Amino acid sequence: MGNRFFKHYSFPIFLLISISIGAGLGILFKEKAAVIKPLGDIFLNLLFTAVVPLVFFSISSAIAEMSDLRRLGKIMGWMIVIFIVTGVLSSLLMILGVKFFPPVLGDHPVWTAPAEAGQIKTFGEILKAFTVPDFWHLLSKQNMLALIVFAMLVGLAASLAREDGKPFTAFLVSGNKVMMKVIHLIMFYAPVGLGAYFAYLVGKLGTELLGSYLRVVALYYPLALAYFFIGFSLYAFLAGGTEGFKRFWGNILTPALTAWGTGSSLAAVPANLEAADKIGVPKDISRIVIPIGATVHMDGTCMGAILKISLLFSFFGTPFAGAGTIATAIGIAILSGMVMSGIPGGGFLGELLIVTLYGFPVEALPLISIVGTLVDPPATMVNSTGDTVVSMLLTRILGNKK
């Protein structure tokens, strides 16, 4: 476990060290640290350049290869419903958390936001975000939702074309692999880019920024663990009563610790499948729910997305309140968990979606980029373990009371 932990967390640890060095330079040199900000701008520009083809190829290729989903019937339908419901519940838990324990102390903003930032005014504007009037608008990072919709349509069309669509599907798959390598190469520069940007941010905003990240950790870890122990216990009881509760906790700790130690939901799939078999979940359910859930069911990611949104609102002095704001935040959180999770660098893409959809300046991206790294271990554990308990709930819904 120790070797696997170091293997999967060596880069995040290195990233945290570089950011800490950057923060130290910001404290030491204050406003003068802005001289190295261009090094951070390079990193952001590289990400922004790659984001459109990355999202298109990742989503369209995944859907193009899912030609067998039509045969899954009730299992797929109910699985998606449960994924969304648990995502909403985990998001609501974090919303309560940020209300009682705000990530930024005080009512004064630490950054100046555009006048229209922080809210989507009408239902019509929300709907318009899903489409654009011309193809070339899809090439802008400002239209991420429209790009996602178009990528889904292209992938579905390639799947429906069957044999005629196979060469195009192969192109999409190849393009996805190439863009994965592009992101992999860009991420080599992340320690330098984020370190430089945090030197600038801390130099400008002061140590109040660092205090907010300590509060982020102090808020996320207890709530994630509460959701893991209390929320999953409730789900297991709903699925199988007292016996379901006992079987779940008698078999789930190994896959949970595997997810925590490796930082990967996919790495925990074999352990989760074995646990599901011991719990008594039929294989035709567990073999569908757990592998798919490893890439699209992310309760921990939903909680993290709400925390990032709240943090941004606090930094910019924008009230995180109102039914429309809360509903939009939950929708973005679920979208981040179900769509972005299977994409390399998906955390950054989810953060970009948050920044652009709410109208915050793109320079705000580094403010929340560190949150995902800080909360990754418990988030991954919640993401992964949730797949097994969902398979239990689905078994109950489809008629197996035991």
C-alpha positions as CSV (number, residue, x, y, z in Angstrom):
1,M,0.0,0.0,0.0
2,G,2.9,2.4,0.8
3,N,4.5,2.0,-2.6
4,R,1.2,2.4,-4.4
5,F,0.4,5.5,-2.3
6,F,3.8,7.1,-3.3
7,K,3.4,6.0,-6.9
8,H,0.0,7.7,-7.3
9,Y,0.5,10.7,-5.1
10,S,4.1,11.6,-5.9
11,F,3.0,14.1,-8.5
12,P,0.3,15.8,-6.3
13,I,2.8,15.9,-3.4
14,F,5.4,17.5,-5.8
15,L,2.7,19.9,-7.0
16,L,1.9,20.9,-3.4
17,I,5.6,21.5,-2.6
18,S,6.0,23.7,-5.7
19,I,2.8,25.7,-4.7
20,S,4.1,26.0,-1.2
21,I,7.4,27.4,-2.5
22,G,5.5,29.8,-4.7
23,A,3.4,30.9,-1.7
24,G,6.6,31.4,0.3
25,L,8.0,33.6,-2.5
26,G,4.7,35.6,-2.4
27,I,5.0,36.1,1.3
28,L,8.6,37.1,1.1
29,F,8.5,39.4,-2.0
30,K,4.8,40.5,-1.8
31,E,3.8,42.6,-4.9
32,K,7.2,42.1,-6.4
33,A,6.4,38.4,-6.9
34,A,4.2,39.4,-9.9
35,V,7.4,39.4,-12.0
36,I,7.1,35.6,-12.4
37,K,3.4,35.6,-13.1
38,P,4.0,35.2,-16.9
39,L,5.3,31.7,-16.1
40,G,1.9,30.9,-14.7
41,D,0.1,32.5,-17.6
42,I,2.0,30.1,-19.9
43,F,0.5,27.1,-18.1
44,L,-3.1,28.5,-18.2
45,N,-2.7,29.4,-21.9
46,L,-1.5,25.9,-22.7
47,L,-4.5,24.4,-20.9
48,F,-7.0,26.8,-22.5
49,T,-5.5,25.9,-26.0
50,A,-6.0,22.2,-25.4
51,V,-9.4,22.3,-23.7
52,V,-11.7,22.3,-26.7
53,P,-10.2,19.4,-28.7
54,L,-9.7,17.5,-25.4
55,V,-13.3,17.7,-24.4
56,F,-14.6,16.9,-27.9
57,F,-12.5,13.8,-28.5
58,S,-12.8,12.5,-25.0
59,I,-16.6,12.6,-24.8
60,S,-17.4,11.8,-28.4
61,S,-15.0,8.7,-28.5
62,A,-16.4,7.4,-25.2
63,I,-20.0,7.5,-26.5
64,A,-19.1,6.2,-30.0
65,E,-17.7,3.1,-28.3
66,M,-20.8,2.5,-26.2
67,S,-22.9,0.9,-28.9
68,D,-24.1,-1.9,-26.5
69,L,-25.7,0.5,-24.0
70,R,-29.1,0.1,-25.7
71,R,-29.3,-3.5,-24.5
72,L,-28.8,-2.6,-20.9
73,G,-32.5,-1.4,-20.4
74,K,-33.6,-0.9,-16.9
75,I,-30.2,-1.4,-15.3
76,M,-28.8,1.6,-17.2
77,G,-31.9,3.8,-16.6
78,W,-32.1,3.2,-12.9
79,M,-28.3,3.4,-12.5
80,I,-28.3,7.0,-14.0
81,V,-31.2,8.0,-11.8
82,I,-29.4,6.8,-8.6
83,F,-26.2,8.4,-9.7
84,I,-27.9,11.8,-10.1
85,V,-29.9,11.4,-6.8
86,T,-26.8,10.6,-4.8
87,G,-24.9,13.4,-6.5
88,V,-27.6,15.8,-5.5
89,L,-27.6,14.6,-1.9
90,S,-23.8,14.8,-1.6
91,S,-23.9,18.3,-3.1
92,L,-26.6,19.4,-0.6
93,L,-24.4,18.2,2.3
94,M,-21.6,20.4,1.1
95,I,-23.9,23.3,0.6
96,L,-24.9,23.0,4.3
97,G,-21.3,22.8,5.2
98,V,-20.2,26.0,3.5
99,K,-23.2,27.8,5.0
100,F,-22.2,26.9,8.6
101,F,-18.4,27.0,7.9
102,P,-17.6,29.4,5.1
103,P,-14.2,28.8,3.4
104,V,-13.3,32.5,3.5
105,L,-13.6,34.5,6.8
106,G,-15.2,38.0,6.7
107,D,-17.6,39.7,4.3
108,H,-15.1,41.7,2.3
109,P,-13.9,40.4,-1.1
110,V,-10.3,39.7,-1.8
111,W,-10.6,40.0,-5.5
112,T,-12.6,42.3,-7.8
113,A,-15.2,40.5,-10.1
114,P,-17.0,41.8,-13.2
115,A,-20.4,43.2,-12.4
116,E,-22.3,40.3,-14.0
117,A,-20.1,37.6,-12.4
118,G,-21.6,35.0,-10.0
119,Q,-25.0,34.5,-11.3
120,I,-27.0,33.2,-14.3
121,K,-29.9,35.5,-14.5
122,T,-32.7,33.6,-16.3
123,F,-33.7,30.1,-17.3
124,G,-33.4,31.2,-20.9
125,E,-29.8,32.1,-20.4
126,I,-29.1,28.6,-18.9
127,L,-30.8,26.9,-21.9
128,K,-28.8,29.1,-24.4
129,A,-25.6,27.9,-22.7
130,F,-26.2,24.4,-24.2
131,T,-26.2,25.6,-27.8
132,V,-24.4,28.1,-30.0
133,P,-25.6,29.8,-33.3
134,D,-22.6,28.8,-35.4
135,F,-20.0,26.0,-35.5
136,W,-17.0,28.2,-34.9
137,H,-18.4,29.3,-31.5
138,L,-17.7,25.7,-30.3
139,L,-14.0,26.5,-30.7
140,S,-14.1,28.9,-27.7
141,K,-13.6,27.7,-24.1
142,Q,-16.4,30.1,-23.1
143,N,-19.0,27.6,-24.6
144,M,-18.1,24.5,-22.8
145,L,-21.7,23.2,-22.3
146,A,-22.5,23.6,-26.0
147,L,-19.3,21.8,-26.8
148,I,-20.2,18.9,-24.5
149,V,-23.7,18.6,-26.1
150,F,-22.2,18.6,-29.6
151,A,-19.6,16.0,-28.7
152,M,-22.3,13.7,-27.3
153,L,-24.3,14.0,-30.5
154,V,-21.3,13.2,-32.6
155,G,-20.5,10.2,-30.5
156,L,-24.1,9.0,-30.6
157,A,-24.2,9.4,-34.4
158,A,-21.0,7.5,-34.9
159,S,-22.4,4.7,-32.8
160,L,-25.7,4.6,-34.7
161,A,-23.9,4.5,-38.0
162,R,-22.6,1.0,-37.0
163,E,-20.2,-0.4,-39.6
164,D,-20.1,2.8,-41.7
165,G,-19.2,4.8,-38.6
166,K,-16.3,2.5,-37.5
167,P,-13.6,4.4,-39.4
168,F,-14.8,7.7,-37.8
169,T,-15.0,6.1,-34.4
170,A,-11.4,5.0,-34.8
171,F,-10.5,8.6,-35.6
172,L,-12.2,9.8,-32.5
173,V,-10.5,7.2,-30.3
174,S,-7.1,8.0,-31.8
175,G,-7.8,11.7,-31.3
176,N,-8.6,11.1,-27.7
177,K,-5.4,9.2,-27.1
178,V,-3.4,12.0,-28.7
179,M,-5.1,14.7,-26.6
180,M,-4.5,12.6,-23.5
181,K,-0.8,12.7,-24.3
182,V,-1.0,16.5,-24.9
183,I,-2.5,17.0,-21.5
184,H,0.1,14.7,-20.0
185,L,2.9,16.8,-21.5
186,I,1.3,20.1,-20.3
187,M,1.0,18.7,-16.8
188,F,4.8,18.3,-16.6
189,Y,4.9,22.1,-16.5
190,A,2.1,22.4,-13.9
191,P,4.5,22.6,-10.9
192,V,6.3,25.6,-12.4
193,G,3.1,27.3,-13.7
194,L,1.0,26.9,-10.6
195,G,4.0,27.7,-8.3
196,A,4.6,30.9,-10.2
197,Y,0.9,31.8,-10.2
198,F,0.6,31.2,-6.4
199,A,3.6,33.4,-5.8
200,Y,1.7,36.2,-7.6
201,L,-1.6,35.5,-5.9
202,V,-0.2,35.3,-2.3
203,G,2.0,38.3,-3.0
204,K,-1.2,40.3,-4.0
205,L,-3.8,38.8,-1.7
206,G,-1.6,38.0,1.3
207,T,-1.8,35.1,3.8
208,E,-5.6,35.3,3.9
209,L,-5.6,33.1,0.8
210,L,-3.6,30.4,2.6
211,G,-5.9,30.5,5.6
212,S,-8.9,29.8,3.3
213,Y,-7.2,26.6,2.0
214,L,-6.7,25.4,5.6
215,R,-10.4,26.0,6.1
216,V,-11.2,24.0,2.9
217,V,-9.4,21.0,4.3
218,A,-11.0,21.4,7.7
219,L,-14.4,21.4,6.1
220,Y,-14.1,18.8,3.4
221,Y,-12.4,16.0,5.2
222,P,-15.0,15.7,8.1
223,L,-17.9,16.0,5.7
224,A,-16.5,13.5,3.3
225,L,-15.9,11.0,6.1
226,A,-19.4,11.7,7.5
227,Y,-20.9,11.0,4.1
228,F,-18.8,7.8,3.8
229,F,-19.8,6.4,7.2
230,I,-23.3,7.8,7.7
231,G,-24.6,8.3,4.1
232,F,-23.3,4.9,2.8
233,S,-24.7,3.2,5.9
234,L,-28.1,4.6,5.2
235,Y,-27.9,3.6,1.5
236,A,-26.8,0.0,2.5
237,F,-29.7,-0.2,5.0
238,L,-32.2,1.0,2.4
239,A,-30.8,-1.7,0.0
240,G,-30.8,-4.7,2.3
241,G,-31.9,-3.7,5.8
242,T,-29.7,-4.8,8.7
243,E,-28.2,-7.6,6.8
244,G,-27.3,-5.3,3.9
245,F,-25.7,-2.9,6.4
246,K,-23.6,-5.8,7.9
247,R,-22.6,-7.2,4.5
248,F,-21.6,-3.7,3.2
249,W,-19.3,-2.9,6.1
250,G,-18.0,-6.4,6.3
251,N,-16.6,-6.2,2.8
252,I,-16.1,-2.5,1.8
253,L,-13.0,-1.4,3.7
254,T,-10.5,-3.1,1.4
255,P,-11.7,-1.3,-1.8
256,A,-12.2,1.9,0.2
257,L,-8.6,1.9,1.4
258,T,-7.4,0.9,-2.1
259,A,-9.1,4.0,-3.5
260,W,-7.6,6.2,-0.8
261,G,-4.2,4.8,-1.2
262,T,-4.0,4.8,-5.0
263,G,-6.0,7.9,-5.7
264,S,-7.8,6.1,-8.5
265,S,-11.4,4.9,-8.7
266,L,-10.4,2.7,-11.7
267,A,-7.6,1.0,-9.6
268,A,-10.2,0.1,-7.0
269,V,-12.6,-1.6,-9.5
270,P,-11.3,-5.2,-9.0
271,A,-11.6,-4.8,-5.2
272,N,-15.1,-3.3,-5.5
273,L,-16.3,-6.1,-7.8
274,E,-15.0,-8.7,-5.3
275,A,-16.7,-6.9,-2.5
276,A,-20.0,-6.7,-4.5
277,D,-19.9,-10.5,-5.1
278,K,-19.4,-11.1,-1.3
279,I,-22.2,-8.8,-0.5
280,G,-24.5,-10.6,-2.8
281,V,-25.0,-8.2,-5.7
282,P,-25.9,-10.1,-9.0
283,K,-23.0,-10.0,-11.4
284,D,-25.0,-8.7,-14.3
285,I,-25.6,-5.6,-12.1
286,S,-22.2,-5.2,-10.5
287,R,-20.3,-5.7,-13.8
288,I,-22.2,-2.8,-15.3
289,V,-22.6,-0.4,-12.4
290,I,-19.1,-0.5,-10.9
291,P,-16.9,-0.1,-14.0
292,I,-19.2,2.6,-15.5
293,G,-19.5,4.3,-12.1
294,A,-15.7,4.5,-11.8
295,T,-15.8,7.1,-14.6
296,V,-19.1,8.8,-14.3
297,H,-20.4,8.5,-10.6
298,M,-18.5,10.9,-8.4
299,D,-20.2,12.0,-5.1
300,G,-16.9,13.1,-3.7
301,T,-16.2,15.2,-6.8
302,C,-19.7,16.8,-6.5
303,M,-18.9,17.8,-2.9
304,G,-15.6,19.2,-4.1
305,A,-17.2,21.2,-6.9
306,I,-19.7,22.8,-4.5
307,L,-16.7,23.8,-2.3
308,K,-14.9,25.3,-5.2
309,I,-17.9,27.3,-6.3
310,S,-18.4,28.6,-2.7
311,L,-14.8,29.5,-2.5
312,L,-14.9,31.5,-5.7
313,F,-18.0,33.3,-4.6
314,S,-16.3,34.2,-1.3
315,F,-13.1,35.4,-2.9
316,F,-15.1,37.7,-5.2
317,G,-17.5,38.9,-2.5
318,T,-20.5,37.5,-4.3
319,P,-23.4,36.1,-2.2
320,F,-23.6,32.3,-2.4
321,A,-27.4,32.3,-1.8
322,G,-30.7,32.0,-3.6
323,A,-32.6,29.1,-5.1
324,G,-31.3,29.8,-8.6
325,T,-27.7,30.0,-7.5
326,I,-27.9,26.9,-5.4
327,A,-29.7,24.9,-8.2
328,T,-27.1,26.0,-10.8
329,A,-24.3,25.0,-8.4
330,I,-25.7,21.5,-7.9
331,G,-26.2,21.1,-11.7
332,I,-22.6,22.1,-12.4
333,A,-21.4,19.8,-9.6
334,I,-23.1,16.8,-11.1
335,L,-21.9,17.7,-14.5
336,S,-18.4,17.9,-13.2
337,G,-18.7,14.5,-11.6
338,M,-20.5,12.7,-14.4
339,V,-18.9,14.2,-17.5
340,M,-15.5,15.6,-16.6
341,S,-14.4,12.7,-14.3
342,G,-13.4,10.4,-17.2
343,I,-11.2,13.0,-18.9
344,P,-7.5,13.4,-18.2
345,G,-7.1,16.7,-16.4
346,G,-10.8,16.6,-15.9
347,G,-10.5,18.5,-12.6
348,F,-9.1,21.5,-14.4
349,L,-11.9,21.3,-17.0
350,G,-14.5,21.2,-14.3
351,E,-13.0,24.2,-12.7
352,L,-12.9,26.0,-16.1
353,L,-16.5,25.2,-16.5
354,I,-17.3,26.7,-13.1
355,V,-15.3,29.9,-13.8
356,T,-16.7,30.5,-17.3
357,L,-20.3,29.6,-16.7
358,Y,-20.5,31.9,-13.7
359,G,-18.7,34.7,-15.6
360,F,-15.7,35.0,-13.3
361,P,-12.4,36.0,-15.0
362,V,-10.3,33.0,-16.2
363,E,-7.5,34.3,-14.0
364,A,-9.5,32.9,-11.1
365,L,-8.8,29.3,-12.2
366,P,-5.7,28.9,-10.1
367,L,-7.6,30.0,-7.0
368,I,-9.6,26.8,-7.0
369,S,-7.2,24.5,-8.9
370,I,-5.4,23.6,-5.7
371,V,-8.7,22.4,-4.0
372,G,-8.9,19.2,-6.0
373,T,-5.3,18.3,-5.0
374,L,-6.0,19.0,-1.3
375,V,-9.1,16.9,-1.1
376,D,-8.3,14.1,-3.6
377,P,-7.8,11.1,-1.1
378,P,-11.1,11.2,0.6
379,A,-12.9,12.3,-2.6
380,T,-11.6,9.3,-4.4
381,M,-12.6,7.0,-1.6
382,V,-16.2,8.4,-1.6
383,N,-16.3,8.3,-5.5
384,S,-15.2,4.7,-5.6
385,T,-17.1,3.2,-2.7
386,G,-20.3,4.8,-3.8
387,D,-20.4,2.6,-6.9
388,T,-20.7,-0.6,-4.8
389,V,-23.5,0.8,-2.6
390,V,-25.3,2.0,-5.8
391,S,-25.2,-1.6,-7.1
392,M,-26.8,-2.7,-3.9
393,L,-29.6,-0.1,-4.3
394,L,-30.1,-1.1,-7.9
395,T,-30.4,-4.8,-6.9
396,R,-33.2,-3.8,-4.4
397,I,-35.0,-1.7,-7.0
398,L,-35.0,-4.5,-9.6
399,G,-36.7,-6.8,-7.1
400,N,-34.1,-8.6,-5.1
401,K,-35.0,-7.8,-1.5
402,K,-32.1,-9.8,-0.1
